[in-house]
Amino acid sequence: MESILMSSTALRDRGKARRQAEIVAAAADLWREHGIENVSLNQIAAAAEVAPQTIYNLIGGLEAVGFAVIKRALVQLDEALNARAATGIELALESARISAELYTGDAKLYRQLLVRIPRVLFDGTHLGRDIAEIPILAMTQAQADGEISAGVDPERLGRAIYAGYLGALYEWACGDSGDADFLRAAEIAILAPLAACATDAARPALTARLFECLSRNDAMSRPVEKG
């Protein structure tokens, strides 16, 4: 009897996860096509073939659905990082690059979403996780590897790096920078504090990478035209 109950619970959980994914996908498709301002919860429910109350029960209101779309991007980031072996400084840089490419690769969705719901960038409680955890882990590893000074607090450094990344992300989301600017700014947001906090052995390579990012030799992309 116990195994039957456990099997039934597992089936219900899988069904719930499937319906949540369908709701999130339906919302993302509608927002890309029509814009967030022009889509109601009822329209999302119709597209996902569920009742509006089901969305409230499984996820919440429109704001909560927006958070769920961002959470889906974070899951994709986790999966991409898990498929790689980057640690320490390279983990921080790889995380910024992959996440920037996720957002720029679906700009029509994420630009409007990130501008409309800026709290999703700062309040981890809505996402069920501390969204600065990756750079904090990366800095902890970098310090253990002798790349970051022993006197530096890796958590504080990780949060400072993430704050710099958020600034670059929000500027892009507002249309004040293009994709190439965003990718470069995200890398600079990591390299600048790292170069300041690096050990003597690690600093020259980091400084060289930072100077390369700051070089004017490459033409920077223009900001997005605002209509």
N, C-alpha and C positions, 0 to 999 in steps of 0.2 A: 504493500500500500504506500509506503514512504517513497519508494522509487517512482511510483506512478505520479504522486503529488509533485515530486521534484521535476519530473519530465514535463508535467503540465505547467509548472511555474516557468521553466526554461522556454517553453513554447510561447507563453504569454510575453515574456521578456523580449524574445526575438521579434514577435509580432509588433510590440510597442516600438522597438528600435527601427523596424522597417517603416512603420507609419510616420515616425518622427523624421526619418530620412526623406521620405516622399514629400512631406510638408515643407521641409527646408528646401528641397530641390524645386518644388513648385513655386515657392516664394521667390527664390533666386531668379528663376526663368521669367516670372512676371515682372519683377523689378528691373531686370535688364531691358525688357521690351517696352514697358510703360512708365517706369520710374516709380520710386517708393511712394511719392505723394499721390499717385493715381491708382494705387492698388489697395483694396480693402481686405480685411480678414475673410470676409465672405467669398471674395474672388479666389483667395488662396485656398480656402476650403474646397471650393468647387473644382479647382485645378487638381488638387490632391485627392479628390473624391472621398472627402470625409466631412463630417458636420463641423461647423464653426466651434461648437462646444468641445469637440475632440481636440482641436488645436489648443484651446485653453487648458484642457486637462493634461495634455501631453507636454506642451511647451509653455504656453502663456499667451499674452497679447502680442501685438505687432512688434513692440520693442524686444520682447523675449525671442521672437522669431529672428529678428535681426542679430541678436547675440548668438543664436544657434548657427546662423550662417557663418559668422566669424569663427565660432568654435570649430566648425567643419574645416575651415582653412588651417586652424592650429593643429587639428588632427592630421591633415595632409602634411604639414610641416614636420610633425613628429615622425610620421612614416618615412618621409624622405631622409631625415637625419638618422633614423634607425638603420636605414639601408647603407649608410656610410660609416666610416670608421674615424671621423674627425673628433678630436678632443682639444681641450684647452683653447688657445687663441684661434686655431683653425675652426673649431666648433662654433665659436662666436661669429666669425666671418661667414662661415657656411650657412649658419642660421639666418643671418641678415640677408644674404644673397638669395637663398631659397624663398624666404617669406616675401621679399621684395618682388621676386619673379612671379609668385603666386598672385599677388595683388595686381601687378601690372598686366599679368596675363588675362585678367578678368576685370579690367579697369572700369568698364561700364557699370558693373555691379558694385565693386568695392569703393569707388570714388564717392558715389552718393551715399552708400551705407556708412562709411567711416565719418563722413561729414555730419550726417544726420544723427548718428549715435556715438558721439565722441567718448562717452563714458566707457564704452566697451574697450577703449584703449588703456584705461587707467584703473578700472575697478574689477579686479580679478574675481570678486565674489559672484559676478554675473556669469562667469565662465567656469566656475568650479575649480579654478586653479590660479596659482600665482604666475602671471604671464611674464614675469622677469626671471623665471626659474632657469631658463636655458643659459642666458649670459652669466647668471650667478654660478651655475655649475661649471661653465667654461672657465670662469676666472678662478674658481677653486682648483680646477685641474691645472690651469696655467701656473698657479702659485706652487702647487705640488711638484710641477715639472721644472721649477726654477726659472720661469719666464717672467714672473711678477714678483716684485719686492716682498719680502717676508713681513714688512711692516704695514702692508696694505690690507684693508678689510675687503676680502673678495666679494662679500655680499653688497657692500656699499658701492664698490666699483662696478659690479654687474648691474645694479639698478641705475647707476649714472649712465652706463652705456645704453641701457634700454631706453632711458629717458631721451637720450640723443637720437636714437633710432625713431622713437615716436614723433619727435619734431620733424624729422625728414619725411616720415610717412604722412603726417597730417598736412604738411606743405604740399606734397604730391596730391593727396586726396582733395585738397582745395583747388587744385589746378594751377598752383603757383610754380610748379616745376614739372618737367617732363620725366619720362621713364629713366633715361640715362642719368639725369641729375639725381633722381631718387636713389638709384643703385650706387652711385658714387658717394652721395651724402651719407647713405647708410654705412658704407665702409669707413668713411671718415669718422663717423660717430663712434666707431669701435677703435680705430687706430689712434686717434688723438689722445684719449685718456690712457690707452695702453702704452703708448710711447713715453708718456710722463711717468707711469708707474712701473715700467719694465726694469728688469735687472740690467746691469751693465753689459752682460753677454747678449741679451735679447734685444736691447734698445736699437742698435744700428740697423738691423733688418727691418724692424717695425718703423723706424723713422724714414727709411728709404721708401717703404711702401706708402707711408703717409705723404711724403713729398710727391710721389708719383700720382697719387689721387688728387693732390692740390695743384698739380702742374696745369698750366694754361695751354699746353701744346695741343691738346685735343679740344675740338669745338664742343662746347656743352650744348645740350639740346635746349630748344626754346620752351618757355612755359606754354601750357595749353591755352589756346585761345578761349576766352570766356565770352559766351553769347548772352 
